[in-house]
Amino acid sequence: MVRKLSLFLAIACLSCVPDAPEGEIPTGLSSRPDLFSVTLEWDAPTADAAGGALDDLAGFRLYFSRTDPPDGQDSGSVETDEARATANDLIAGTWYFAVTAVDSTGNESALSEVVAVEVGR
């Protein structure tokens, strides 16, 4: 399932697959078949919230949760300096994902639109 949204950041689910194998496990199988990974990719913003040029973008924070929106203490997060991240160790069910942009001084944007992804079904 690939969905592109266009609010502050566009976000797409690239793959919803079992976690990467460990050791001698054949490719495509997980040592924990009940856990999954979701890789998402988005378009990096080119302007700040005021509409000016965004020249100090430091990275992104991908938030994920079983509740919508994925923010607060129930959420997991992944920090990355690329417009792509993977959330690991997810149980089957519906997960909600959103991204924020972070500048070089640590300021964080508002959440992007939320994407719901069904994993493991």
Helices and strands as residue ranges (DSSP letters): E 10-18, E 35-43, E 57-65, E 76-80, E 84-91, E 93-103, E 115-119
